[in-house]
Amino acid sequence: MQKDFDSWNSKKKRLHHHHKAPFYHEREIWWCALGTNVGFEQDGTGKQFDRPIVIIRGFNKDTFFCVGLTGKKRTGHYYHFLGSVDGREVSANLSQVRLVDARRLIRKIATLDEKRFAELREKLQDILFGNSLSRRKAGRGRSHK
């Protein structure tokens, strides 16, 4: 598959110099200009090189941690089905998480309800850190000196 790095590079330069970052919140789903990326990293599509993401954690007004979404019901260890969002079934691709600059945000789609967001964060925590945080809360997994 041929990737269009040159067109994305031009778009990325415009985003960097001329795009004002919109205000965002955790739990929101946005179209985001993720671009053309290396190898198996998740790419955006179309003229804006975009795809939907859900904002997991905002660090400041300029950067946030997010997970990419797919417009299909996916199952498996690295997917979390979110149900219907804006009339379309979506799944979070838990292997595609990243820090993103807010200037990449294009358009807000929806906000996840608190229950679905909590389930997503729990599954993401398990994928990223094993179950170590859950074990610590239960009093297991502590290191002893």
N, CA, C and O atoms as CSV, one atom per row, in Angstrom:
chain,resi,resn,atom,element,x,y,z
A,1,MET,N,N,0.825,-1.182,0.000
A,1,MET,CA,C,0.000,0.000,0.000
A,1,MET,C,C,0.873,1.251,0.000
A,1,MET,O,O,1.742,1.418,0.856
A,2,GLN,N,N,0.632,2.110,-0.955
A,2,GLN,CA,C,1.393,3.352,-1.097
A,2,GLN,C,C,0.842,4.417,-0.146
A,2,GLN,O,O,-0.366,4.654,-0.118
A,3,LYS,N,N,1.705,5.050,0.621
A,3,LYS,CA,C,1.291,6.099,1.555
A,3,LYS,C,C,1.705,7.459,1.008
A,3,LYS,O,O,2.786,7.610,0.439
A,4,ASP,N,N,0.829,8.451,1.187
A,4,ASP,CA,C,1.057,9.799,0.664
A,4,ASP,C,C,1.659,10.702,1.745
A,4,ASP,O,O,0.976,11.563,2.299
A,5,PHE,N,N,2.941,10.493,2.033
A,5,PHE,CA,C,3.621,11.270,3.059
A,5,PHE,C,C,3.765,12.740,2.663
A,5,PHE,O,O,3.694,13.616,3.525
A,6,ASP,N,N,3.966,13.022,1.376
A,6,ASP,CA,C,4.181,14.406,0.934
A,6,ASP,C,C,2.950,15.277,1.158
A,6,ASP,O,O,3.074,16.398,1.651
A,7,SER,N,N,1.761,14.781,0.805
A,7,SER,CA,C,0.536,15.553,1.020
A,7,SER,C,C,0.288,15.756,2.508
A,7,SER,O,O,-0.102,16.843,2.933
A,8,TRP,N,N,0.514,14.714,3.296
A,8,TRP,CA,C,0.332,14.855,4.732
A,8,TRP,C,C,1.307,15.876,5.303
A,8,TRP,O,O,0.923,16.671,6.162
A,9,ASN,N,N,2.538,15.876,4.858
A,9,ASN,CA,C,3.524,16.825,5.366
A,9,ASN,C,C,3.073,18.263,5.103
A,9,ASN,O,O,3.240,19.123,5.968
A,10,SER,N,N,2.508,18.536,3.932
A,10,SER,CA,C,1.990,19.879,3.622
A,10,SER,C,C,0.849,20.233,4.561
A,10,SER,O,O,0.802,21.344,5.089
A,11,LYS,N,N,-0.071,19.298,4.774
A,11,LYS,CA,C,-1.208,19.520,5.680
A,11,LYS,C,C,-0.713,19.744,7.104
A,11,LYS,O,O,-1.219,20.621,7.804
A,12,LYS,N,N,0.263,18.966,7.535
A,12,LYS,CA,C,0.800,19.069,8.889
A,12,LYS,C,C,1.449,20.444,9.122
A,12,LYS,O,O,1.321,21.014,10.205
A,13,LYS,N,N,2.126,20.960,8.128
A,13,LYS,CA,C,2.725,22.288,8.251
A,13,LYS,C,C,1.650,23.358,8.429
A,13,LYS,O,O,1.815,24.278,9.230
A,14,ARG,N,N,0.542,23.238,7.678
A,14,ARG,CA,C,-0.561,24.203,7.824
A,14,ARG,C,C,-1.178,24.101,9.220
A,14,ARG,O,O,-1.465,25.121,9.846
A,15,LEU,N,N,-1.381,22.882,9.707
A,15,LEU,CA,C,-1.930,22.704,11.049
A,15,LEU,C,C,-1.029,23.354,12.101
A,15,LEU,O,O,-1.508,24.037,13.007
A,16,HIS,N,N,0.249,23.138,11.973
A,16,HIS,CA,C,1.205,23.640,12.951
A,16,HIS,C,C,1.225,25.171,12.991
A,16,HIS,O,O,1.276,25.764,14.069
A,17,HIS,N,N,1.185,25.801,11.831
A,17,HIS,CA,C,1.356,27.259,11.769
A,17,HIS,C,C,0.055,28.056,11.782
A,17,HIS,O,O,0.053,29.208,12.216
A,18,HIS,N,N,-1.046,27.476,11.321
A,18,HIS,CA,C,-2.233,28.297,11.104
A,18,HIS,C,C,-3.502,27.820,11.801
A,18,HIS,O,O,-4.540,28.473,11.693
A,19,HIS,N,N,-3.443,26.720,12.499
A,19,HIS,CA,C,-4.662,26.174,13.094
A,19,HIS,C,C,-4.681,26.477,14.587
A,19,HIS,O,O,-3.714,26.197,15.297
A,20,LYS,N,N,-5.788,27.052,15.061
A,20,LYS,CA,C,-5.943,27.321,16.485
A,20,LYS,C,C,-6.549,26.083,17.151
A,20,LYS,O,O,-7.508,25.501,16.644
A,21,ALA,N,N,-5.986,25.697,18.272
A,21,ALA,CA,C,-6.470,24.511,18.990
A,21,ALA,C,C,-7.840,24.778,19.602
A,21,ALA,O,O,-8.016,25.767,20.313
A,22,PRO,N,N,-8.807,23.911,19.334
A,22,PRO,CA,C,-10.123,24.075,19.967
A,22,PRO,C,C,-10.087,23.621,21.428
A,22,PRO,O,O,-9.171,22.913,21.847
A,23,PHE,N,N,-11.077,24.030,22.178
A,23,PHE,CA,C,-11.216,23.610,23.561
A,23,PHE,C,C,-11.809,22.202,23.576
A,23,PHE,O,O,-12.743,21.927,22.822
A,24,TYR,N,N,-11.301,21.323,24.398
A,24,TYR,CA,C,-11.760,19.932,24.433
A,24,TYR,C,C,-11.918,19.476,25.875
A,24,TYR,O,O,-11.447,20.137,26.801
A,25,HIS,N,N,-12.592,18.328,26.061
A,25,HIS,CA,C,-12.739,17.686,27.367
A,25,HIS,C,C,-12.500,16.188,27.232
A,25,HIS,O,O,-12.646,15.616,26.152
A,26,GLU,N,N,-12.133,15.568,28.340
A,26,GLU,CA,C,-12.046,14.114,28.374
A,26,GLU,C,C,-13.428,13.536,28.095
A,26,GLU,O,O,-14.440,14.169,28.397
A,27,ARG,N,N,-13.474,12.346,27.526
A,27,ARG,CA,C,-14.682,11.598,27.128
A,27,ARG,C,C,-15.205,12.021,25.766
A,27,ARG,O,O,-16.089,11.358,25.223
A,28,GLU,N,N,-14.689,13.105,25.195
A,28,GLU,CA,C,-15.206,13.556,23.906
A,28,GLU,C,C,-14.615,12.744,22.758
A,28,GLU,O,O,-13.468,12.300,22.804
A,29,ILE,N,N,-15.436,12.569,21.733
A,29,ILE,CA,C,-15.012,11.912,20.495
A,29,ILE,C,C,-14.914,12.998,19.435
A,29,ILE,O,O,-15.848,13.774,19.234
A,30,TRP,N,N,-13.772,13.043,18.760
A,30,TRP,CA,C,-13.504,14.060,17.742
A,30,TRP,C,C,-12.996,13.407,16.462
A,30,TRP,O,O,-12.424,12.318,16.497
A,31,TRP,N,N,-13.208,14.082,15.328
A,31,TRP,CA,C,-12.447,13.787,14.125
A,31,TRP,C,C,-11.110,14.468,14.345
A,31,TRP,O,O,-11.061,15.631,14.746
A,32,CYS,N,N,-10.032,13.756,14.086
A,32,CYS,CA,C,-8.692,14.236,14.400
A,32,CYS,C,C,-7.756,13.940,13.228
A,32,CYS,O,O,-7.757,12.832,12.691
A,33,ALA,N,N,-6.967,14.924,12.839
A,33,ALA,CA,C,-6.016,14.771,11.732
A,33,ALA,C,C,-4.796,13.985,12.219
A,33,ALA,O,O,-3.800,14.574,12.640
A,34,LEU,N,N,-4.879,12.660,12.159
A,34,LEU,CA,C,-3.777,11.808,12.614
A,34,LEU,C,C,-2.682,11.663,11.575
A,34,LEU,O,O,-1.548,11.325,11.913
A,35,GLY,N,N,-3.002,11.912,10.323
A,35,GLY,CA,C,-1.972,11.919,9.298
A,35,GLY,C,C,-1.658,10.578,8.678
A,35,GLY,O,O,-2.367,9.592,8.876
A,36,THR,N,N,-0.579,10.569,7.923
A,36,THR,CA,C,-0.027,9.358,7.337
A,36,THR,C,C,1.162,8.974,8.202
A,36,THR,O,O,2.079,9.771,8.403
A,37,ASN,N,N,1.142,7.763,8.707
A,37,ASN,CA,C,2.144,7.354,9.682
A,37,ASN,C,C,2.950,6.163,9.197
A,37,ASN,O,O,2.639,5.558,8.171
A,38,VAL,N,N,3.971,5.842,9.939
A,38,VAL,CA,C,4.919,4.800,9.562
A,38,VAL,C,C,4.348,3.413,9.849
A,38,VAL,O,O,3.742,3.185,10.896
A,39,GLY,N,N,4.546,2.502,8.922
A,39,GLY,CA,C,4.217,1.092,9.125
A,39,GLY,C,C,2.783,0.838,9.535
A,39,GLY,O,O,1.846,1.209,8.826
A,40,PHE,N,N,2.616,0.198,10.694
A,40,PHE,CA,C,1.298,-0.220,11.158
A,40,PHE,C,C,0.631,0.782,12.090
A,40,PHE,O,O,-0.426,0.497,12.653
A,41,GLU,N,N,1.249,1.969,12.261
A,41,GLU,CA,C,0.591,2.995,13.059
A,41,GLU,C,C,-0.686,3.421,12.350
A,41,GLU,O,O,-0.738,3.472,11.121
A,42,GLN,N,N,-1.708,3.726,13.130
A,42,GLN,CA,C,-3.013,4.070,12.573
A,42,GLN,C,C,-2.938,5.378,11.792
A,42,GLN,O,O,-2.449,6.389,12.296
A,43,ASP,N,N,-3.429,5.343,10.551
A,43,ASP,CA,C,-3.450,6.517,9.676
A,43,ASP,C,C,-4.818,7.168,9.697
A,43,ASP,O,O,-5.830,6.526,9.976
A,44,GLY,N,N,-4.825,8.466,9.394
A,44,GLY,CA,C,-6.067,9.134,9.070
A,44,GLY,C,C,-6.361,8.870,7.600
A,44,GLY,O,O,-5.511,8.342,6.883
A,45,THR,N,N,-7.551,9.230,7.151
A,45,THR,CA,C,-7.925,8.999,5.755
A,45,THR,C,C,-8.512,10.270,5.160
A,45,THR,O,O,-8.798,11.230,5.875
A,46,GLY,N,N,-8.688,10.266,3.858
A,46,GLY,CA,C,-9.320,11.382,3.160
A,46,GLY,C,C,-8.425,12.601,3.053
A,46,GLY,O,O,-7.238,12.554,3.377
A,47,LYS,N,N,-9.019,13.699,2.591
A,47,LYS,CA,C,-8.266,14.938,2.359
A,47,LYS,C,C,-7.689,15.533,3.636
A,47,LYS,O,O,-6.665,16.215,3.604
A,48,GLN,N,N,-8.354,15.272,4.763
A,48,GLN,CA,C,-7.868,15.835,6.030
A,48,GLN,C,C,-7.032,14.851,6.828
A,48,GLN,O,O,-6.570,15.168,7.925
A,49,PHE,N,N,-6.835,13.647,6.276
A,49,PHE,CA,C,-6.035,12.612,6.944
A,49,PHE,C,C,-6.560,12.379,8.366
A,49,PHE,O,O,-5.788,12.282,9.320
A,50,ASP,N,N,-7.895,12.291,8.485
A,50,ASP,CA,C,-8.512,12.223,9.799
A,50,ASP,C,C,-9.134,10.875,10.108
A,50,ASP,O,O,-9.370,10.056,9.221
A,51,ARG,N,N,-9.390,10.670,11.381
A,51,ARG,CA,C,-10.119,9.509,11.869
A,51,ARG,C,C,-10.665,9.888,13.242
A,51,ARG,O,O,-10.166,10.823,13.869
A,52,PRO,N,N,-11.675,9.177,13.710
A,52,PRO,CA,C,-12.212,9.505,15.031
A,52,PRO,C,C,-11.305,8.994,16.152
A,52,PRO,O,O,-10.671,7.944,16.045
A,53,ILE,N,N,-11.271,9.776,17.226
A,53,ILE,CA,C,-10.518,9.411,18.433
A,53,ILE,C,C,-11.394,9.737,19.642
A,53,ILE,O,O,-12.342,10.515,19.537
A,54,VAL,N,N,-11.078,9.149,20.768
A,54,VAL,CA,C,-11.713,9.542,22.029
A,54,VAL,C,C,-10.607,10.052,22.954
A,54,VAL,O,O,-9.560,9.421,23.100
A,55,ILE,N,N,-10.860,11.195,23.568
A,55,ILE,CA,C,-9.876,11.810,24.458
A,55,ILE,C,C,-9.945,11.123,25.818
A,55,ILE,O,O,-10.979,11.137,26.486
A,56,ILE,N,N,-8.832,10.527,26.212
A,56,ILE,CA,C,-8.741,9.779,27.459
A,56,ILE,C,C,-8.309,10.687,28.611
A,56,ILE,O,O,-8.915,10.653,29.682
A,57,ARG,N,N,-7.278,11.489,28.404
A,57,ARG,CA,C,-6.748,12.353,29.458
A,57,ARG,C,C,-6.180,13.620,28.837
A,57,ARG,O,O,-5.323,13.559,27.955
A,58,GLY,N,N,-6.661,14.765,29.303
A,58,GLY,CA,C,-6.084,16.038,28.891
A,58,GLY,C,C,-4.952,16.392,29.829
A,58,GLY,O,O,-5.096,16.271,31.046
A,59,PHE,N,N,-3.827,16.827,29.285
A,59,PHE,CA,C,-2.692,17.210,30.124
A,59,PHE,C,C,-2.626,18.716,30.328
A,59,PHE,O,O,-2.224,19.196,31.388
A,60,ASN,N,N,-3.022,19.449,29.305
A,60,ASN,CA,C,-3.103,20.905,29.371
A,60,ASN,C,C,-3.973,21.330,28.188
A,60,ASN,O,O,-4.568,20.471,27.537
A,61,LYS,N,N,-4.065,22.616,27.894
A,61,LYS,CA,C,-4.937,23.052,26.804
A,61,LYS,C,C,-4.411,22.637,25.429
A,61,LYS,O,O,-5.142,22.695,24.441
A,62,ASP,N,N,-3.164,22.227,25.366
A,62,ASP,CA,C,-2.535,21.927,24.081
A,62,ASP,C,C,-2.358,20.449,23.764
A,62,ASP,O,O,-2.260,20.089,22.591
A,63,THR,N,N,-2.313,19.577,24.773
A,63,THR,CA,C,-2.033,18.164,24.497
A,63,THR,C,C,-2.942,17.248,25.307
A,63,THR,O,O,-3.393,17.581,26.403
A,64,PHE,N,N,-3.192,16.078,24.719
A,64,PHE,CA,C,-4.022,15.077,25.369
A,64,PHE,C,C,-3.599,13.694,24.913
A,64,PHE,O,O,-2.922,13.529,23.898
A,65,PHE,N,N,-4.019,12.702,25.692
A,65,PHE,CA,C,-3.795,11.291,25.399
A,65,PHE,C,C,-5.104,10.744,24.843
A,65,PHE,O,O,-6.170,10.970,25.416
A,66,CYS,N,N,-5.023,10.028,23.731
A,66,CYS,CA,C,-6.252,9.546,23.093
A,66,CYS,C,C,-6.081,8.122,22.570
A,66,CYS,O,O,-4.977,7.579,22.518
A,67,VAL,N,N,-7.208,7.543,22.189
A,67,VAL,CA,C,-7.214,6.228,21.559
A,67,VAL,C,C,-8.007,6.350,20.258
A,67,VAL,O,O,-9.057,6.990,20.213
A,68,GLY,N,N,-7.484,5.722,19.200
A,68,GLY,CA,C,-8.147,5.746,17.907
A,68,GLY,C,C,-9.374,4.840,17.882
A,68,GLY,O,O,-9.428,3.822,18.573
A,69,LEU,N,N,-10.349,5.227,17.079
A,69,LEU,CA,C,-11.578,4.457,16.944
A,69,LEU,C,C,-11.697,3.900,15.539
A,69,LEU,O,O,-11.123,4.435,14.590
A,70,THR,N,N,-12.448,2.822,15.421
A,70,THR,CA,C,-12.777,2.253,14.126
A,70,THR,C,C,-14.289,2.171,14.019
A,70,THR,O,O,-14.974,1.919,15.010
A,71,GLY,N,N,-14.800,2.382,12.835
A,71,GLY,CA,C,-16.244,2.413,12.609
A,71,GLY,C,C,-16.849,1.041,12.407
A,71,GLY,O,O,-17.798,0.892,11.637
A,72,LYS,N,N,-16.326,0.048,13.076
A,72,LYS,CA,C,-16.833,-1.313,12.968
A,72,LYS,C,C,-16.861,-1.936,14.351
A,72,LYS,O,O,-16.125,-1.524,15.247
A,73,LYS,N,N,-17.717,-2.933,14.516
A,73,LYS,CA,C,-17.718,-3.680,15.765
A,73,LYS,C,C,-16.573,-4.678,15.695
A,73,LYS,O,O,-16.612,-5.638,14.925
A,74,ARG,N,N,-15.560,-4.437,16.506
A,74,ARG,CA,C,-14.389,-5.317,16.545
A,74,ARG,C,C,-14.332,-6.007,17.897
A,74,ARG,O,O,-14.723,-5.442,18.918
A,75,THR,N,N,-13.843,-7.229,17.886
A,75,THR,CA,C,-13.655,-7.960,19.125
A,75,THR,C,C,-12.205,-8.398,19.200
A,75,THR,O,O,-11.497,-8.395,18.193
A,76,GLY,N,N,-11.773,-8.764,20.362
A,76,GLY,CA,C,-10.397,-9.213,20.552
A,76,GLY,C,C,-9.767,-8.461,21.698
A,76,GLY,O,O,-10.321,-7.490,22.212
A,77,HIS,N,N,-8.605,-8.926,22.086
A,77,HIS,CA,C,-7.896,-8.393,23.244
A,77,HIS,C,C,-7.596,-6.892,23.107
A,77,HIS,O,O,-7.637,-6.171,24.104
A,78,TYR,N,N,-7.301,-6.418,21.915
A,78,TYR,CA,C,-6.892,-5.028,21.721
A,78,TYR,C,C,-8.003,-4.133,21.190
A,78,TYR,O,O,-7.730,-3.054,20.665
A,79,TYR,N,N,-9.243,-4.566,21.317
A,79,TYR,CA,C,-10.397,-3.752,20.915
A,79,TYR,C,C,-11.388,-3.684,22.065
A,79,TYR,O,O,-11.504,-4.610,22.868
A,80,HIS,N,N,-12.094,-2.572,22.123
A,80,HIS,CA,C,-13.170,-2.417,23.105
A,80,HIS,C,C,-14.369,-1.811,22.388
A,80,HIS,O,O,-14.328,-0.661,21.952
A,81,PHE,N,N,-15.422,-2.583,22.270
A,81,PHE,CA,C,-16.628,-2.125,21.594
A,81,PHE,C,C,-17.330,-1.081,22.454
A,81,PHE,O,O,-17.608,-1.323,23.629
A,82,LEU,N,N,-17.616,0.078,21.869
A,82,LEU,CA,C,-18.251,1.175,22.595
A,82,LEU,C,C,-19.741,1.281,22.342
A,82,LEU,O,O,-20.437,2.022,23.035
A,83,GLY,N,N,-20.242,0.545,21.353
A,83,GLY,CA,C,-21.663,0.642,21.017
A,83,GLY,C,C,-21.891,1.662,19.931
A,83,GLY,O,O,-20.999,1.940,19.129
A,84,SER,N,N,-23.080,2.217,19.902
A,84,SER,CA,C,-23.445,3.185,18.875
A,84,SER,C,C,-23.053,4.595,19.302
A,84,SER,O,O,-23.396,5.047,20.395
A,85,VAL,N,N,-22.336,5.273,18.430
A,85,VAL,CA,C,-21.951,6.665,18.651
A,85,VAL,C,C,-22.304,7.428,17.387
A,85,VAL,O,O,-21.814,7.116,16.302
A,86,ASP,N,N,-23.147,8.416,17.534
A,86,ASP,CA,C,-23.570,9.238,16.400
A,86,ASP,C,C,-24.155,8.373,15.270
A,86,ASP,O,O,-23.923,8.630,14.089
A,87,GLY,N,N,-24.923,7.338,15.666
A,87,GLY,CA,C,-25.592,6.480,14.700
A,87,GLY,C,C,-24.724,5.427,14.048
A,87,GLY,O,O,-25.145,4.801,13.075
A,88,ARG,N,N,-23.518,5.216,14.561
A,88,ARG,CA,C,-22.602,4.242,13.974
A,88,ARG,C,C,-21.950,3.411,15.070
A,88,ARG,O,O,-21.564,3.950,16.108
A,89,GLU,N,N,-21.824,2.104,14.852
A,89,GLU,CA,C,-21.139,1.261,15.821
A,89,GLU,C,C,-19.642,1.545,15.766
A,89,GLU,O,O,-19.056,1.614,14.685
A,90,VAL,N,N,-19.023,1.710,16.944
A,90,VAL,CA,C,-17.595,1.996,16.993
A,90,VAL,C,C,-16.902,1.147,18.041
A,90,VAL,O,O,-17.493,0.746,19.043
A,91,SER,N,N,-15.633,0.886,17.778
A,91,SER,CA,C,-14.767,0.179,18.712
A,91,SER,C,C,-13.493,0.986,18.892
A,91,SER,O,O,-13.000,1.608,17.952
A,92,ALA,N,N,-12.969,0.970,20.105
A,92,ALA,CA,C,-11.680,1.601,20.377
A,92,ALA,C,C,-10.584,0.598,20.041
A,92,ALA,O,O,-10.663,-0.570,20.422
A,93,ASN,N,N,-9.564,1.060,19.327
A,93,ASN,CA,C,-8.416,0.236,18.985
A,93,ASN,C,C,-7.354,0.487,20.049
A,93,ASN,O,O,-6.574,1.433,19.941
A,94,LEU,N,N,-7.323,-0.356,21.073
A,94,LEU,CA,C,-6.491,-0.123,22.249
A,94,LEU,C,C,-4.999,-0.220,21.974
A,94,LEU,O,O,-4.194,0.186,22.812
A,95,SER,N,N,-4.620,-0.741,20.835
A,95,SER,CA,C,-3.201,-0.778,20.479
A,95,SER,C,C,-2.769,0.523,19.802
A,95,SER,O,O,-1.593,0.694,19.481
A,96,GLN,N,N,-3.712,1.436,19.586
A,96,GLN,CA,C,-3.406,2.700,18.910
A,96,GLN,C,C,-3.712,3.873,19.845
A,96,GLN,O,O,-4.686,4.599,19.645
A,97,VAL,N,N,-2.876,4.046,20.857
A,97,VAL,CA,C,-2.995,5.152,21.790
A,97,VAL,C,C,-1.821,6.089,21.582
A,97,VAL,O,O,-0.725,5.658,21.226
A,98,ARG,N,N,-2.057,7.380,21.808
A,98,ARG,CA,C,-0.954,8.314,21.591
A,98,ARG,C,C,-1.233,9.676,22.195
A,98,ARG,O,O,-2.377,10.021,22.493
A,99,LEU,N,N,-0.168,10.442,22.370
A,99,LEU,CA,C,-0.251,11.831,22.769
A,99,LEU,C,C,-0.484,12.646,21.503
A,99,LEU,O,O,0.176,12.423,20.489
A,100,VAL,N,N,-1.425,13.594,21.560
A,100,VAL,CA,C,-1.772,14.374,20.375
A,100,VAL,C,C,-1.863,15.851,20.745
A,100,VAL,O,O,-2.316,16.203,21.834
A,101,ASP,N,N,-1.429,16.703,19.833
A,101,ASP,CA,C,-1.580,18.147,19.982
A,101,ASP,C,C,-3.010,18.527,19.599
A,101,ASP,O,O,-3.540,18.031,18.605
A,102,ALA,N,N,-3.624,19.392,20.374
A,102,ALA,CA,C,-5.022,19.771,20.158
A,102,ALA,C,C,-5.246,20.465,18.812
A,102,ALA,O,O,-6.384,20.524,18.347
A,103,ARG,N,N,-4.200,20.989,18.175
A,103,ARG,CA,C,-4.369,21.600,16.849
A,103,ARG,C,C,-4.791,20.586,15.800
A,103,ARG,O,O,-5.258,20.974,14.729
A,104,ARG,N,N,-4.640,19.291,16.081
A,104,ARG,CA,C,-5.070,18.244,15.145
A,104,ARG,C,C,-6.582,18.005,15.184
A,104,ARG,O,O,-7.124,17.369,14.280
A,105,LEU,N,N,-7.270,18.504,16.214
A,105,LEU,CA,C,-8.715,18.291,16.333
A,105,LEU,C,C,-9.460,19.062,15.256
A,105,LEU,O,O,-9.195,20.241,15.021
A,106,ILE,N,N,-10.407,18.373,14.596
A,106,ILE,CA,C,-11.146,18.981,13.486
A,106,ILE,C,C,-12.585,19.308,13.882
A,106,ILE,O,O,-13.030,20.447,13.741
A,107,ARG,N,N,-13.313,18.297,14.381
A,107,ARG,CA,C,-14.730,18.506,14.685
A,107,ARG,C,C,-15.176,17.513,15.752
A,107,ARG,O,O,-14.907,16.316,15.653
A,108,LYS,N,N,-15.860,18.024,16.770
A,108,LYS,CA,C,-16.387,17.158,17.823
A,108,LYS,C,C,-17.564,16.357,17.277
A,108,LYS,O,O,-18.416,16.893,16.568
A,109,ILE,N,N,-17.602,15.061,17.616
A,109,ILE,CA,C,-18.662,14.163,17.175
A,109,ILE,C,C,-19.677,13.937,18.295
A,109,ILE,O,O,-20.882,14.070,18.080
A,110,ALA,N,N,-19.191,13.597,19.489
A,110,ALA,CA,C,-20.076,13.230,20.593
A,110,ALA,C,C,-19.269,13.194,21.882
A,110,ALA,O,O,-18.059,13.421,21.881
A,111,THR,N,N,-19.959,12.905,22.980
A,111,THR,CA,C,-19.310,12.682,24.276
A,111,THR,C,C,-19.775,11.333,24.800
A,111,THR,O,O,-20.974,11.061,24.858
A,112,LEU,N,N,-18.822,10.493,25.181
A,112,LEU,CA,C,-19.163,9.182,25.754
A,112,LEU,C,C,-19.807,9.374,27.118
A,112,LEU,O,O,-19.407,10.254,27.879
A,113,ASP,N,N,-20.803,8.553,27.428
A,113,ASP,CA,C,-21.383,8.620,28.765
A,113,ASP,C,C,-20.347,8.095,29.759
A,113,ASP,O,O,-19.417,7.380,29.385
A,114,GLU,N,N,-20.519,8.458,31.011
A,114,GLU,CA,C,-19.526,8.146,32.036
A,114,GLU,C,C,-19.298,6.648,32.211
A,114,GLU,O,O,-18.167,6.223,32.445
A,115,LYS,N,N,-20.344,5.847,32.103
A,115,LYS,CA,C,-20.206,4.393,32.285
A,115,LYS,C,C,-19.348,3.776,31.178
A,115,LYS,O,O,-18.430,3.004,31.459
A,116,ARG,N,N,-19.645,4.114,29.926
A,116,ARG,CA,C,-18.847,3.546,28.820
A,116,ARG,C,C,-17.411,4.042,28.891
A,116,ARG,O,O,-16.484,3.292,28.587
A,117,PHE,N,N,-17.213,5.305,29.290
A,117,PHE,CA,C,-15.861,5.849,29.404
A,117,PHE,C,C,-15.079,5.134,30.505
A,117,PHE,O,O,-13.903,4.818,30.322
A,118,ALA,N,N,-15.718,4.880,31.639
A,118,ALA,CA,C,-15.047,4.173,32.742
A,118,ALA,C,C,-14.649,2.760,32.312
A,118,ALA,O,O,-13.559,2.297,32.647
A,119,GLU,N,N,-15.522,2.075,31.575
A,119,GLU,CA,C,-15.201,0.732,31.073
A,119,GLU,C,C,-14.017,0.783,30.111
A,119,GLU,O,O,-13.131,-0.070,30.164
A,120,LEU,N,N,-14.006,1.784,29.232
A,120,LEU,CA,C,-12.900,1.949,28.284
A,120,LEU,C,C,-11.592,2.201,29.025
A,120,LEU,O,O,-10.577,1.582,28.706
A,121,ARG,N,N,-11.600,3.092,30.001
A,121,ARG,CA,C,-10.380,3.391,30.753
A,121,ARG,C,C,-9.861,2.161,31.497
A,121,ARG,O,O,-8.653,1.930,31.562
A,122,GLU,N,N,-10.782,1.377,32.055
A,122,GLU,CA,C,-10.380,0.165,32.768
A,122,GLU,C,C,-9.720,-0.835,31.821
A,122,GLU,O,O,-8.685,-1.414,32.151
A,123,LYS,N,N,-10.308,-1.036,30.661
A,123,LYS,CA,C,-9.734,-1.971,29.689
A,123,LYS,C,C,-8.390,-1.451,29.177
A,123,LYS,O,O,-7.447,-2.224,29.009
A,124,LEU,N,N,-8.301,-0.156,28.934
A,124,LEU,CA,C,-7.053,0.451,28.476
A,124,LEU,C,C,-5.965,0.325,29.541
A,124,LEU,O,O,-4.811,0.039,29.221
A,125,GLN,N,N,-6.322,0.535,30.777
A,125,GLN,CA,C,-5.380,0.386,31.885
A,125,GLN,C,C,-4.843,-1.036,31.947
A,125,GLN,O,O,-3.652,-1.248,32.174
A,126,ASP,N,N,-5.718,-2.002,31.746
A,126,ASP,CA,C,-5.308,-3.402,31.761
A,126,ASP,C,C,-4.357,-3.707,30.605
A,126,ASP,O,O,-3.362,-4.408,30.790
A,127,ILE,N,N,-4.657,-3.185,29.418
A,127,ILE,CA,C,-3.803,-3.407,28.239
A,127,ILE,C,C,-2.428,-2.774,28.442
A,127,ILE,O,O,-1.408,-3.392,28.135
A,128,LEU,N,N,-2.398,-1.545,28.958
A,128,LEU,CA,C,-1.138,-0.820,29.077
A,128,LEU,C,C,-0.279,-1.268,30.256
A,128,LEU,O,O,0.948,-1.291,30.163
A,129,PHE,N,N,-0.925,-1.623,31.361
A,129,PHE,CA,C,-0.165,-1.885,32.583
A,129,PHE,C,C,-0.403,-3.269,33.162
A,129,PHE,O,O,-0.051,-3.525,34.314
A,130,GLY,N,N,-0.992,-4.163,32.384
A,130,GLY,CA,C,-1.356,-5.461,32.933
A,130,GLY,C,C,-2.449,-5.211,33.949
A,130,GLY,O,O,-3.180,-4.230,33.818
A,131,ASN,N,N,-2.585,-6.012,34.902
A,131,ASN,CA,C,-3.599,-5.767,35.914
A,131,ASN,C,C,-2.946,-5.269,37.195
A,131,ASN,O,O,-3.542,-5.377,38.267
A,132,SER,N,N,-1.725,-4.723,37.107
A,132,SER,CA,C,-0.961,-4.358,38.294
A,132,SER,C,C,-1.656,-3.316,39.148
A,132,SER,O,O,-1.601,-3.407,40.375
A,133,LEU,N,N,-2.309,-2.325,38.548
A,133,LEU,CA,C,-2.978,-1.297,39.335
A,133,LEU,C,C,-4.168,-1.869,40.077
A,133,LEU,O,O,-4.428,-1.482,41.216
A,134,SER,N,N,-4.891,-2.779,39.458
A,134,SER,CA,C,-6.027,-3.412,40.122
A,134,SER,C,C,-5.546,-4.274,41.285
A,134,SER,O,O,-6.188,-4.305,42.335
A,135,ARG,N,N,-4.434,-4.970,41.114
A,135,ARG,CA,C,-3.892,-5.812,42.182
A,135,ARG,C,C,-3.444,-4.954,43.360
A,135,ARG,O,O,-3.645,-5.334,44.514
A,136,ARG,N,N,-2.832,-3.790,43.078
A,136,ARG,CA,C,-2.392,-2.905,44.154
A,136,ARG,C,C,-3.571,-2.412,44.979
A,136,ARG,O,O,-3.486,-2.335,46.205
A,137,LYS,N,N,-4.671,-2.080,44.312
A,137,LYS,CA,C,-5.863,-1.614,45.019
A,137,LYS,C,C,-6.396,-2.706,45.932
A,137,LYS,O,O,-6.926,-2.410,47.004
A,138,ALA,N,N,-6.267,-3.944,45.532
A,138,ALA,CA,C,-6.784,-5.061,46.314
A,138,ALA,C,C,-5.774,-5.525,47.372
A,138,ALA,O,O,-6.046,-6.466,48.117
A,139,GLY,N,N,-4.603,-4.861,47.438
A,139,GLY,CA,C,-3.609,-5.228,48.441
A,139,GLY,C,C,-2.630,-6.278,47.980
A,139,GLY,O,O,-1.812,-6.749,48.770
A,140,ARG,N,N,-2.696,-6.659,46.705
A,140,ARG,CA,C,-1.763,-7.638,46.154
A,140,ARG,C,C,-0.767,-6.911,45.251
A,140,ARG,O,O,-1.019,-5.784,44.825
A,141,GLY,N,N,0.331,-7.539,44.971
A,141,GLY,CA,C,1.275,-7.002,44.000
A,141,GLY,C,C,2.190,-5.924,44.555
A,141,GLY,O,O,2.920,-5.290,43.793
A,142,ARG,N,N,2.167,-5.705,45.842
A,142,ARG,CA,C,3.067,-4.701,46.426
A,142,ARG,C,C,4.457,-5.302,46.579
A,142,ARG,O,O,4.614,-6.489,46.866
A,143,SER,N,N,5.440,-4.473,46.383
A,143,SER,CA,C,6.798,-4.969,46.571
A,143,SER,C,C,7.191,-4.763,48.037
A,143,SER,O,O,6.823,-3.763,48.654
A,144,HIS,N,N,7.927,-5.700,48.571
A,144,HIS,CA,C,8.377,-5.641,49.961
A,144,HIS,C,C,9.877,-5.527,49.968
A,144,HIS,O,O,10.572,-6.209,49.215
A,145,LYS,N,N,10.371,-4.659,50.826
A,145,LYS,CA,C,11.819,-4.459,50.913
A,145,LYS,C,C,12.402,-5.302,52.016
A,145,LYS,O,O,13.611,-5.270,52.245
